[in-house]
Amino acid sequence: MTATKEEIIEQFSKIKGLGKAKAELLYDNGLYSMDKIKNSKIEKLTQIKGINEKIAKDIKKQARDIIKNNKEMKTKKEIEEKEKSKKDIDTIKKEKDKEKQAQQDIDAKEEEKKYIVKKKPKLSKDQKNNLIIRKQIKKRTPTFLREEWFRYKRIPKNWRRPDGITSKMRINLKYRPNKVRVGYRGPKQIRGLHSSGFEEILIHNKNELHNIDNTKQAIRIGSTVGTKKRIEIEKEAENLDIRILNMGGRKNDWFKKSKKNGSITN
């Protein structure tokens, strides 16, 4: 942006020994900036009325100093702006990192709230090993299908022991489906236990909970139990620290939501 005449004259007036009148004379003689005064010859300056050789040298020197100071001020300002900009960037980065960390903490807390470790039974070392063995046996156990289930549509896939004098499956000929055998059974010590290791006890009201050993037994609420009675059982089981094996579905969600809202209290 080009400076106006008044601004230039005001700038010239800052030079010691130059008044407003002499500053106007300098402008009228084609000296429109400090650079022109600095670069102009002394002979040219002395031609202006009221300026002798001594004043001309002094004016040139002051113009040089003003330009130098302006450059220094400009450089200093640029450095300060750069530092400020850098600080702003660092501040923004730190704020973003803080927000990210805060979000991660919130997510971690929510994840902790979402997953609650289920109660485990007190088992001996042999029982724990046998549970692992049973799991391995179950993985390799095939699906047992009824003889010739693939041949006729009327024959279901559910297992039936092969029978008949001509049955190839009964006499264990090659390439015939697997039969149910004693070798597929799990260890006797943990036979009938739930996969968690608990003994399952079927209950239909909250009074039956007082006979439960919560270290070895877990309950399964009967399918005929209504919602109202189920909620009572769940509350009592929570107080007695008894695990419910079939605590799930919409009823369970309703129970949790009601408890959170305060409509259900212990």
C-alpha positions in Angstrom: 0.0 0.0 0.0 1.5 3.4 -1.1 1.9 6.0 1.7 0.2 9.4 1.2 2.0 12.7 1.1 0.9 13.5 4.7 2.2 10.2 6.0 5.6 10.7 4.3 5.9 14.3 5.6 5.0 13.1 9.1 7.7 10.4 8.8 10.3 13.0 7.6 9.4 15.2 10.5 10.8 12.6 12.9 14.3 13.4 11.6 16.0 15.8 14.0 16.7 19.2 12.3 13.8 18.8 9.9 10.5 20.7 10.5 7.3 20.3 8.6 8.3 23.0 6.1 11.6 21.4 5.2 10.0 17.9 5.1 7.5 19.3 2.4 10.4 20.8 0.5 12.1 17.3 0.4 8.9 15.7 -0.8 8.5 18.4 -3.5 12.0 17.7 -4.7 11.2 14.1 -5.4 12.4 12.5 -2.2 9.3 10.3 -1.4 10.9 7.9 1.1 13.7 7.4 3.6 15.6 5.2 1.1 15.7 8.1 -1.4 17.1 10.4 1.3 19.7 7.8 2.3 20.7 7.2 -1.3 20.6 10.9 -2.5 23.8 12.9 -2.9 24.7 15.7 -0.5 24.9 18.2 -3.4 21.3 17.5 -4.3 20.2 18.0 -0.6 22.1 21.2 -0.3 20.2 22.7 -3.3 17.1 22.6 -1.1 16.4 25.9 0.7 17.4 25.9 4.4 19.7 22.7 4.1 23.4 23.2 4.2 26.1 20.5 3.9 26.2 19.8 7.7 22.4 19.3 7.9 22.4 17.2 4.7 25.0 14.8 6.2 23.0 14.6 9.5 19.8 14.0 7.6 21.4 11.1 5.6 22.8 9.6 8.7 19.5 9.7 10.6 17.7 8.3 7.6 20.1 5.4 7.5 19.6 4.8 11.3 15.8 4.9 10.9 15.9 2.4 8.1 18.2 0.1 10.1 15.9 0.3 13.1 12.8 -0.4 11.0 14.5 -3.4 9.6 15.5 -4.7 13.0 12.0 -4.0 14.3 10.5 -5.9 11.4 12.9 -8.8 11.8 12.2 -8.9 15.5 8.4 -8.8 14.9 8.6 -11.6 12.3 10.6 -13.7 14.8 8.1 -13.1 17.5 5.2 -13.9 15.2 7.0 -17.2 14.2 7.6 -18.1 17.8 4.0 -17.2 18.6 2.8 -19.3 15.7 5.0 -22.2 16.8 3.7 -21.9 20.4 0.1 -21.8 19.1 0.8 -25.0 17.0 2.3 -26.7 20.0 -0.6 -25.6 22.2 -3.1 -26.9 19.7 -1.2 -30.2 19.4 -1.0 -30.6 23.2 -4.7 -29.8 23.5 -5.5 -32.4 20.8 -3.3 -35.0 22.6 -5.1 -34.2 25.9 -8.5 -34.6 24.2 -7.4 -37.9 22.6 -6.1 -39.2 25.9 -9.3 -38.1 27.7 -11.4 -39.9 25.1 -9.2 -43.1 25.4 -9.7 -43.0 29.2 -13.5 -42.6 28.7 -13.5 -45.5 26.2 -11.4 -47.7 28.6 -13.8 -46.9 31.5 -16.8 -47.7 29.4 -15.1 -51.0 28.2 -14.5 -51.9 31.9 -18.1 -51.1 32.7 -19.4 -53.2 29.7 -17.5 -56.4 30.7 -17.8 -57.7 34.2 -16.0 -61.0 35.0 -18.5 -63.7 35.8 -18.2 -65.6 39.1 -16.1 -68.7 38.9 -16.6 -71.9 41.0 -14.0 -73.3 43.5 -12.6 -76.3 41.8 -9.7 -78.7 42.5 -6.7 -78.9 40.2 -8.0 -82.3 38.8 -11.4 -80.9 38.1 -9.9 -77.9 36.2 -7.7 -80.3 34.1 -10.7 -82.6 33.4 -12.7 -79.6 32.2 -10.0 -78.8 29.7 -9.9 -82.5 28.6 -13.7 -82.5 28.2 -13.5 -79.4 26.0 -10.8 -81.0 23.8 -12.9 -84.2 23.5 -15.9 -82.2 22.5 -14.0 -80.4 19.8 -13.0 -83.7 18.1 -16.4 -85.4 18.7 -18.3 -85.7 15.3 -21.9 -85.1 14.8 -23.7 -88.4 15.1 -26.3 -89.0 12.4 -29.0 -91.6 12.0 -28.3 -94.5 9.6 -29.2 -93.7 6.0 -30.4 -90.2 6.9 -29.2 -89.0 3.4 -31.2 -91.7 1.5 -34.8 -90.9 2.5 -36.4 -87.6 3.3 -38.6 -89.1 5.9 -35.6 -90.1 8.1 -34.5 -87.2 10.4 -30.9 -86.5 11.3 -31.3 -87.3 15.0 -29.3 -90.2 16.4 -30.7 -93.7 16.5 -28.6 -96.8 17.2 -28.2 -98.8 14.0 -30.1 -102.1 14.1 -30.8 -105.0 11.7 -28.9 -108.0 10.5 -27.9 -106.4 7.2 -26.9 -103.0 8.7 -23.3 -102.0 7.5 -23.1 -99.3 10.1 -23.9 -101.7 13.0 -21.0 -104.0 12.1 -18.6 -101.0 11.6 -17.7 -101.4 7.9 -15.4 -98.8 6.5 -16.7 -95.5 5.1 -19.7 -95.6 7.4 -20.7 -92.7 9.7 -19.4 -92.6 13.3 -21.4 -94.3 16.0 -21.9 -93.2 19.6 -19.2 -94.9 21.7 -18.0 -94.8 25.2 -14.7 -93.3 24.2 -16.4 -90.0 23.3 -17.5 -89.4 26.9 -15.9 -86.8 29.1 -14.1 -87.5 32.4 -16.4 -89.0 35.1 -15.4 -86.5 37.8 -16.9 -83.5 36.0 -19.7 -85.3 34.2 -23.0 -83.3 34.3 -21.3 -80.0 35.2 -21.8 -76.8 33.3 -19.0 -75.6 31.0 -18.1 -73.0 33.6 -17.6 -75.8 36.2 -20.7 -75.1 38.2 -23.3 -77.7 39.1 -26.7 -76.5 37.6 -29.7 -76.2 39.9 -33.1 -75.5 38.5 -35.2 -73.1 40.6 -38.6 -71.5 40.4 -38.8 -69.1 43.4 -36.4 -67.1 45.5 -36.8 -69.3 48.6 -35.0 -72.1 46.9 -31.8 -69.9 46.7 -31.0 -70.3 50.4 -30.1 -74.0 49.8 -27.6 -73.1 47.1 -23.8 -73.4 47.7 -22.5 -70.4 45.7 -18.9 -71.8 45.6 -20.0 -74.9 43.6 -23.5 -74.4 42.4 -25.1 -72.0 40.0 -28.8 -71.6 39.3 -30.9 -71.8 36.1 -34.3 -70.0 36.4 -37.2 -72.2 35.1 -38.7 -71.2 31.8 -42.2 -71.0 33.3 -41.2 -68.3 35.8 -42.8 -64.9 35.1 -41.0 -61.6 34.8 -42.0 -60.3 38.3 -40.8 -63.5 40.1 -37.7 -63.6 37.9 -36.7 -60.1 39.0 -37.1 -61.1 42.6 -34.9 -64.2 42.1 -32.3 -62.1 40.3 -32.2 -59.5 43.1 -31.9 -62.2 45.8 -29.2 -64.0 43.8 -27.2 -60.8 43.5 -27.4 -60.3 47.3 -26.3 -63.9 47.9 -23.6 -63.8 45.2 -25.0 -66.7 43.3 -24.4 -66.9 39.5 -27.4 -67.2 37.2 -26.6 -69.2 34.1 -29.5 -68.1 32.0 -29.4 -64.3 32.9 -29.8 -62.9 29.4 -32.2 -61.5 26.8 -34.7 -58.7 27.1 -35.8 -59.6 30.7 -32.2 -59.2 31.9 -31.8 -55.9 29.9 -35.0 -54.6 31.5 -33.8 -55.6 35.0 -30.4 -53.8 34.5 -32.2 -50.7 33.1 -34.7 -50.6 35.9 -31.9 -50.9 38.5 -30.0 -48.1 36.9 -33.0 -45.8 36.9 -33.7 -46.5 40.6 -37.1 -48.2 40.0 -35.5 -51.4 41.5 -33.6 -51.1 44.8 -31.8 -53.7 46.8 
